[in-house]
């Protein structure tokens, strides 16, 4: 069982409440169970998390930029692999 930090839990709740995505999707993306995320949401009140300090938002933006860059690289690799395998067909 993985022990998540309080900061991770609070950030997960903030994302779940503000992203507009279904909680099941957020839980899957973060690698936690849907019921675990539900417990965290019940534990941390939205008013505590939505008013995050600007430094937290800057850190989150940087994390998202990095994740976005990685996802774009993965997408480009998959596109090239698809083209390669398509050209190998008889």
C-alpha positions, 0 to 999 in steps of 0.5 A: 500500500502506497502512503501518499503525502498530505500535499498529494492528497490535497492536490488530488482533491483540488484537481477532482473538484476544479478540473470538471473531469469525472472523479473516476478519471481523476483517480485513474490518472493519479493512480489511486482508487475511486473510493480513496479519492472519495475519502480524500474529498470528504476529508479535505473541504473545498474551501481549504484547497481552492484558495491555494497560494500562488506558489502552489499554482505556479508549481502546479503549472510547471508540473502540468507543462512538464507532463504536457511535454512528455505526453506530446513526445509520447504521441510523436513516438507513437505516430512515427511507430504507426507510420513505420509499421504501416509502411512494412505491410506487404 
